[in-house]
């Protein structure tokens, strides 16, 4: 679970992706890139390009408006391989993001 303050977009969201084989080497396994998506029900709140490195580290830099509304959201990262096939991370669940109201 990630906990962030409403409109606090300075620091990116960072997570580590791994499978039963170990950490995911994103540049090798997913050379066509990684994207991030955060939703509330069927509404997409945030979506865009993310980065992934050889040690499984994923990062999404928040954009203006991404954290504008307090609430609880679900999110995932999706990698695309050289054949256009996708894999979603985490593989077994979604990331829960709680946006707390600004004071």
C-alpha positions as CSV (number, residue, x, y, z in Angstrom):
1,X,0.0,0.0,0.0
2,X,1.2,3.5,-0.8
3,X,0.1,6.4,1.3
4,X,0.5,9.9,-0.2
5,X,-0.8,13.4,0.6
6,X,-3.3,15.1,-1.7
7,X,-1.5,17.1,-4.5
8,X,2.0,16.0,-3.3
9,X,3.5,15.1,-6.6
10,X,7.2,15.9,-6.0
11,X,8.3,12.3,-5.2
12,X,7.5,9.5,-7.7
13,X,5.7,6.3,-6.8
14,X,8.4,3.6,-6.5
15,X,7.8,-0.2,-6.2
16,X,9.9,-3.3,-6.9
17,X,8.5,-6.0,-9.2
18,X,9.5,-9.6,-8.9
19,X,8.2,-13.1,-9.9
20,X,8.9,-16.5,-8.4
21,X,12.1,-16.4,-10.5
22,X,13.3,-13.2,-8.8
23,X,13.3,-9.5,-9.7
24,X,12.2,-8.5,-13.2
25,X,14.8,-7.1,-15.6
26,X,12.6,-4.5,-17.3
27,X,15.0,-3.3,-20.1
28,X,15.7,-6.9,-21.2
29,X,12.2,-8.4,-20.8
30,X,10.1,-5.4,-21.7
31,X,12.0,-3.2,-24.2
32,X,8.8,-1.6,-25.5
33,X,8.3,0.2,-22.2
34,X,6.3,0.3,-19.0
35,X,3.1,2.2,-18.3
36,X,1.3,3.0,-15.0
37,X,-2.4,3.2,-14.5
38,X,-4.4,4.2,-11.4
39,X,-8.2,3.8,-11.2
40,X,-11.2,4.3,-9.1
41,X,-13.8,1.8,-10.2
42,X,-13.9,2.1,-13.9
43,X,-12.5,5.6,-14.0
44,X,-8.8,6.1,-14.9
45,X,-7.4,8.7,-12.5
46,X,-3.7,8.6,-13.6
47,X,-2.0,7.0,-16.6
48,X,1.3,7.4,-18.3
49,X,4.8,6.3,-19.0
50,X,6.8,4.7,-16.2
51,X,10.3,3.5,-15.9
52,X,11.7,0.1,-14.9
53,X,15.3,-1.0,-14.4
54,X,17.3,-4.3,-14.4
55,X,16.8,-4.7,-10.6
56,X,13.0,-4.7,-10.8
57,X,12.6,-1.1,-9.7
58,X,9.5,0.6,-11.1
59,X,8.8,4.3,-10.9
60,X,6.0,6.7,-12.0
61,X,6.4,10.4,-11.7
62,X,3.1,11.9,-10.5
63,X,1.6,14.5,-12.8
64,X,-0.6,17.5,-12.0
65,X,-4.1,16.3,-11.2
66,X,-3.1,12.7,-10.4
67,X,-3.5,13.2,-6.7
68,X,-6.1,15.9,-6.7
69,X,-8.8,13.9,-5.0
70,X,-8.5,12.2,-1.7
71,X,-9.6,8.6,-1.7
72,X,-8.5,5.0,-2.1
73,X,-7.4,3.8,-5.6
74,X,-6.0,0.7,-7.3
75,X,-3.0,0.8,-9.6
76,X,-0.8,-1.4,-11.8
77,X,2.3,-1.2,-14.0
78,X,2.2,-2.9,-17.4
79,X,5.4,-3.9,-19.3
80,X,5.3,-4.6,-23.1
81,X,7.8,-7.0,-24.6
82,X,9.4,-6.9,-28.1
83,X,6.5,-8.9,-29.6
84,X,3.9,-6.5,-28.2
85,X,2.8,-8.9,-25.4
86,X,2.0,-7.4,-22.0
87,X,2.4,-8.4,-18.4
88,X,0.9,-6.6,-15.5
89,X,2.7,-6.0,-12.1
90,X,2.1,-6.8,-9.4
91,X,1.1,-10.2,-10.9
92,X,-1.1,-11.4,-8.1
93,X,-2.9,-8.3,-6.8
94,X,-3.2,-4.6,-7.4
95,X,-1.4,-1.8,-5.7
96,X,-3.6,0.1,-3.2
97,X,-2.9,3.9,-3.1
98,X,-4.5,6.0,-0.4
99,X,-4.5,9.7,-1.0
100,X,-5.0,11.6,2.2
101,X,-6.5,15.1,2.2
102,X,-4.2,18.1,2.3
103,X,-4.4,20.1,5.5
